[in-house]
Structure formats: structure tokens, C-alpha cells
Amino acid sequence: MPAKMLTRDIERVMLAAKMVSGDPAKADEWLNQPLASLDGKTPLQLIAEGRTDAVIGYLHSIASGFVG
């Protein structure tokens, strides 16, 4: 994945994570936490694999109260 696209995807995920957590520091830490429901990979690993939409979907499910 090109670096520019990767950066843009990380920024999208960070914005969504900040909206869910309400805490920029927690959102930043979360990027490196393995997610059991997403194959035990970290959000950054998933983004690098081109699975940004899966990470965003996961965050939306947390915000909706379905996961977390």
C-alpha cells in the first residue's frame, strides 16, 4: 500500500477511534492493541493489510454498543 494511502487510512481510523473513546491518548494506544474479534491483529496491522474498512466497522459497532 502506498505510504500516502496508508497515512490517510491511519488518519481515518484515528478520527473514528477518537470519536468513540473521547480521548486522543487512548485512541492512539488502541492502534497497537490486538483485537480478538479481528483475528488478534492490531488496527495498524489491519490497515497495512488494506482492511481499514473492517477497523472502521469495528469502531462503529463499539459506538453502537454491539462490541466492546
DSSP file (Angstrom, degrees, kcal/mol; ACC not computed):
  #  RESIDUE AA STRUCTURE BP1 BP2  ACC     N-H-->O    O-->H-N    N-H-->O    O-->H-N    TCO  KAPPA ALPHA  PHI   PSI    X-CA   Y-CA   Z-CA
    1    1 A M              0   0    0      0, 0.0     5,-0.0     0, 0.0    49,-0.0   0.000 360.0 360.0 360.0 132.3    0.0    0.0    0.0
    2    2 A P     >  -     0   0    0      0, 0.0     4,-2.5     0, 0.0     3,-0.2  -0.278 360.0-120.6 -60.5 146.0    1.4    3.4   -0.9
    3    3 A A  H  > S+     0   0    0      1,-0.2     4,-2.7     2,-0.2     5,-0.2   0.863 111.5  54.1 -57.9 -39.6    2.6    5.5    2.1
    4    4 A K  H  > S+     0   0    0      1,-0.2     4,-2.0     2,-0.2    -1,-0.2   0.911 111.2  45.2 -63.6 -41.6    0.2    8.4    1.3
    5    5 A M  H  > S+     0   0    0     -3,-0.2     4,-2.5     2,-0.2    -2,-0.2   0.905 112.3  51.9 -67.6 -41.2   -2.8    6.0    1.3
    6    6 A L  H  X S+     0   0    0     -4,-2.5     4,-2.5     1,-0.2    -2,-0.2   0.918 109.9  49.0 -60.6 -44.8   -1.6    4.3    4.4
    7    7 A T  H  X S+     0   0    0     -4,-2.7     4,-2.3     1,-0.2    -1,-0.2   0.911 111.1  49.9 -61.6 -43.1   -1.3    7.7    6.2
    8    8 A R  H  X S+     0   0    0     -4,-2.0     4,-2.1     1,-0.2    -2,-0.2   0.905 111.3  48.8 -63.4 -41.7   -4.7    8.7    5.1
    9    9 A D  H  X S+     0   0    0     -4,-2.5     4,-2.3     2,-0.2    -2,-0.2   0.892 110.0  51.1 -67.0 -39.3   -6.2    5.4    6.3
   10   10 A I  H  X S+     0   0    0     -4,-2.5     4,-2.8     1,-0.2    -2,-0.2   0.915 109.8  50.8 -62.3 -42.2   -4.5    5.7    9.7
   11   11 A E  H  X S+     0   0    0     -4,-2.3     4,-2.4     2,-0.2    -2,-0.2   0.897 109.1  51.1 -63.0 -40.4   -5.9    9.3   10.0
   12   12 A R  H  X S+     0   0    0     -4,-2.1     4,-2.1     2,-0.2    -1,-0.2   0.928 113.2  45.0 -60.8 -45.4   -9.4    8.0    9.2
   13   13 A V  H  X S+     0   0    0     -4,-2.3     4,-3.0     1,-0.2    -2,-0.2   0.909 111.6  52.4 -67.4 -41.5   -9.1    5.3   11.8
   14   14 A M  H  X S+     0   0    0     -4,-2.8     4,-2.7     2,-0.2     5,-0.2   0.915 108.8  50.5 -61.2 -42.7   -7.7    7.7   14.4
   15   15 A L  H  X S+     0   0    0     -4,-2.4     4,-1.9     1,-0.2    -1,-0.2   0.936 113.5  45.1 -60.7 -46.2  -10.5   10.1   13.9
   16   16 A A  H  X S+     0   0    0     -4,-2.1     4,-1.9     1,-0.2    -2,-0.2   0.905 113.1  50.6 -64.2 -41.2  -13.1    7.3   14.4
   17   17 A A  H  X S+     0   0    0     -4,-3.0     4,-2.9     1,-0.2     5,-0.3   0.886 109.8  50.4 -65.3 -38.7  -11.2    6.0   17.4
   18   18 A K  H  X S+     0   0    0     -4,-2.7     4,-2.5    -5,-0.2    -1,-0.2   0.881 109.2  51.7 -65.7 -37.3  -11.1    9.5   19.0
   19   19 A M  H  < S+     0   0    0     -4,-1.9    -2,-0.2    -5,-0.2    -1,-0.2   0.886 114.8  42.7 -66.3 -37.5  -14.8    9.9   18.4
   20   20 A V  H  < S+     0   0    0     -4,-1.9    -2,-0.2    -5,-0.1    -1,-0.2   0.932 125.0  32.2 -73.9 -46.8  -15.5    6.5   20.1
   21   21 A S  H  < S-     0   0    0     -4,-2.9    -3,-0.2    -5,-0.2    -2,-0.2   0.815  86.5-145.0 -83.4 -30.5  -13.1    6.9   23.0
   22   22 A G  S  < S+     0   0    0     -4,-2.5    -4,-0.1    -5,-0.3    -3,-0.1   0.520  74.5  92.8  76.0   4.1  -13.3   10.6   23.5
   23   23 A D     >  -     0   0    0     -6,-0.3     4,-2.4     1,-0.1     5,-0.2  -0.937  61.7-159.1-135.5 109.8   -9.6   10.5   24.5
   24   24 A P  H  > S+     0   0    0      0, 0.0     4,-2.1     0, 0.0     5,-0.1   0.849  95.0  53.2 -57.4 -35.9   -6.9   11.1   21.9
   25   25 A A  H  > S+     0   0    0      2,-0.2     4,-2.2     1,-0.2     5,-0.2   0.918 110.6  46.2 -66.8 -42.6   -4.3    9.3   24.0
   26   26 A K  H  > S+     0   0    0      2,-0.2     4,-2.3     1,-0.2    -1,-0.2   0.890 111.3  52.6 -65.8 -39.0   -6.4    6.2   24.4
   27   27 A A  H  X S+     0   0    0     -4,-2.4     4,-1.0     2,-0.2    -1,-0.2   0.903 109.3  49.7 -62.7 -40.8   -7.2    6.2   20.7
   28   28 A D  H >< S+     0   0    0     -4,-2.1     3,-0.6    -5,-0.2     4,-0.3   0.916 112.1  47.1 -64.6 -44.4   -3.5    6.3   19.9
   29   29 A E  H >< S+     0   0    0     -4,-2.2     3,-1.7     1,-0.2    -1,-0.2   0.871 104.1  63.1 -63.4 -37.3   -2.7    3.4   22.3
   30   30 A W  H >< S+     0   0    0     -4,-2.3     3,-2.0     1,-0.3    -1,-0.2   0.798  86.4  72.5 -60.3 -31.0   -5.6    1.4   20.8
   31   31 A L  T << S+     0   0    0     -4,-1.0    13,-1.9    -3,-0.6    14,-0.3   0.748 102.2  43.2 -57.4 -23.6   -3.9    1.3   17.4
   32   32 A N  T <  S+     0   0    0     -3,-1.7    -1,-0.3    -4,-0.3    -2,-0.2   0.250  90.4 105.4-107.3  11.1   -1.4   -1.1   18.8
   33   33 A Q  S <  S-     0   0    0     -3,-2.0     2,-0.1    -4,-0.1    11,-0.1  -0.805  74.3-118.5 -95.8 129.0   -3.8   -3.4   20.7
   34   34 A P        -     0   0    0      0, 0.0     2,-0.7     0, 0.0     8,-0.3  -0.395  23.2-142.7 -62.6 139.2   -4.6   -6.8   19.3
   35   35 A L  B > > -A   41   0A   0      6,-2.2     5,-2.0     3,-0.3     3,-1.8  -0.914   6.1-159.0-109.5 111.1   -8.3   -7.2   18.5
   36   36 A A  G > 5S+     0   0    0     -2,-0.7     3,-0.7     1,-0.3    -1,-0.2   0.869  92.7  53.6 -56.8 -39.9   -9.6  -10.6   19.3
   37   37 A S  G 3 5S+     0   0    0      1,-0.3    -1,-0.3     2,-0.1    -2,-0.0   0.545 106.6  54.5 -77.1  -4.6  -12.6  -10.2   17.0
   38   38 A L  G X 5S-     0   0    0     -3,-1.8     3,-1.6     3,-0.2    -1,-0.3  -0.388 133.3 -78.2-123.6  54.5  -10.4   -9.3   14.1
   39   39 A D  T < 5S-     0   0    0     -3,-0.7    -3,-0.2     1,-0.3    -2,-0.1   0.672  77.5 -74.4  64.3  20.8   -8.0  -12.2   14.1
   40   40 A G  T 3 <S+     0   0    0     -5,-2.0    -1,-0.3     1,-0.2    -4,-0.2   0.641  96.9 135.9  70.8  13.6   -6.0  -11.0   17.0
   41   41 A K  B <   -A   35   0A   0     -3,-1.6    -6,-2.2    -6,-0.6    -1,-0.2  -0.586  56.7-113.1 -92.7 156.6   -4.3   -8.3   14.8
   42   42 A T     >  -     0   0    0     -8,-0.3     4,-2.3    -2,-0.2     5,-0.2  -0.473  28.6-110.9 -80.5 158.3   -3.8   -4.7   15.8
   43   43 A P  H  > S+     0   0    0      0, 0.0     4,-2.6     0, 0.0     5,-0.2   0.896 120.2  54.6 -55.1 -39.6   -5.6   -1.9   14.0
   44   44 A L  H  > S+     0   0    0    -13,-1.9     4,-2.2     1,-0.2     5,-0.1   0.894 107.4  49.3 -63.3 -39.0   -2.3   -0.8   12.4
   45   45 A Q  H  > S+     0   0    0    -14,-0.3     4,-1.4     2,-0.2    -1,-0.2   0.923 111.9  48.8 -63.8 -43.3   -1.7   -4.3   11.1
   46   46 A L  H  <>S+     0   0    0     -4,-2.3     5,-3.0     1,-0.2     4,-0.2   0.900 110.1  50.7 -64.6 -41.0   -5.2   -4.4    9.6
   47   47 A I  H ><5S+     0   0    0     -4,-2.6     3,-1.9     1,-0.2     5,-0.3   0.928 108.4  52.5 -60.9 -45.1   -4.8   -1.0    8.0
   48   48 A A  H 3<5S+     0   0    0     -4,-2.2    -1,-0.2     1,-0.3    -2,-0.2   0.788 106.6  54.3 -62.4 -27.4   -1.5   -2.2    6.4
   49   49 A E  T 3<5S-     0   0    0     -4,-1.4    -1,-0.3    -3,-0.2    -2,-0.2   0.439 123.9-105.2 -84.6  -0.5   -3.3   -5.2    5.0
   50   50 A G  T < 5S+     0   0    0     -3,-1.9     3,-0.3    -4,-0.2    -3,-0.2   0.696  87.1 123.4  85.2  19.3   -5.8   -2.9    3.4
   51   51 A R    >>< +     0   0    0     -5,-3.0     4,-1.6     1,-0.2     3,-0.5  -0.132  20.6 129.0-106.0  35.8   -8.6   -3.7    5.9
   52   52 A T  H 3> S+     0   0    0     -5,-0.3     4,-2.6     1,-0.2     5,-0.2   0.885  70.5  56.6 -57.6 -41.6   -9.3   -0.2    7.0
   53   53 A D  H 3> S+     0   0    0     -3,-0.3     4,-2.5     1,-0.2    -1,-0.2   0.849 103.8  54.0 -62.8 -33.0  -13.0   -0.6    6.4
   54   54 A A  H <> S+     0   0    0     -3,-0.5     4,-2.1     2,-0.2    -1,-0.2   0.894 109.9  47.3 -66.0 -39.2  -13.0   -3.5    8.8
   55   55 A V  H  X S+     0   0    0     -4,-1.6     4,-2.3     2,-0.2    -2,-0.2   0.923 112.9  48.2 -67.6 -44.2  -11.4   -1.4   11.5
   56   56 A I  H  X S+     0   0    0     -4,-2.6     4,-2.4     1,-0.2    -2,-0.2   0.913 111.5  51.0 -61.9 -42.5  -13.8    1.4   10.9
   57   57 A G  H  X S+     0   0    0     -4,-2.5     4,-2.2    -5,-0.2    -1,-0.2   0.896 107.8  52.6 -61.4 -40.5  -16.7   -1.0   11.0
   58   58 A Y  H  X S+     0   0    0     -4,-2.1     4,-1.8     2,-0.2    -1,-0.2   0.923 109.8  48.6 -60.2 -45.1  -15.4   -2.4   14.3
   59   59 A L  H  X S+     0   0    0     -4,-2.3     4,-2.5     1,-0.2    -2,-0.2   0.892 109.6  52.1 -64.0 -39.5  -15.3    1.1   15.8
   60   60 A H  H  X S+     0   0    0     -4,-2.4     4,-1.7     1,-0.2    -1,-0.2   0.883 107.7  52.3 -63.8 -37.0  -18.9    1.8   14.6
   61   61 A S  H  <>S+     0   0    0     -4,-2.2     5,-2.6     2,-0.2     6,-1.0   0.868 109.3  49.5 -68.4 -34.3  -20.0   -1.4   16.3
   62   62 A I  H ><5S+     0   0    0     -4,-1.8     3,-1.3     4,-0.2    -2,-0.2   0.940 110.2  50.4 -64.5 -47.2  -18.4   -0.3   19.5
   63   63 A A  H 3<5S+     0   0    0     -4,-2.5    -2,-0.2     1,-0.3    -1,-0.2   0.818 111.0  49.7 -61.5 -30.9  -20.1    3.1   19.2
   64   64 A S  T 3<5S-     0   0    0     -4,-1.7    -1,-0.3    -5,-0.2    -2,-0.2   0.544 118.0-113.0 -85.3  -7.8  -23.4    1.3   18.6
   65   65 A G  T < 5S+     0   0    0     -3,-1.3    -3,-0.2    -4,-0.5    -2,-0.1   0.583  87.1 112.7  89.4  10.3  -22.9   -0.9   21.7
   66   66 A F  S   <S+     0   0    0     -5,-2.6     2,-0.3    -6,-0.2    -4,-0.2   0.788  79.9  24.3 -85.5 -28.5  -22.6   -4.2   19.8
   67   67 A V              0   0    0     -6,-1.0    -2,-0.3    -9,-0.2    -1,-0.1  -0.935 360.0 360.0-132.9 153.2  -18.9   -4.8   20.6
   68   68 A G              0   0    0     -2,-0.3    -1,-0.1    -3,-0.1    -2,-0.1   0.444 360.0 360.0 118.8 360.0  -16.6   -3.8   23.3
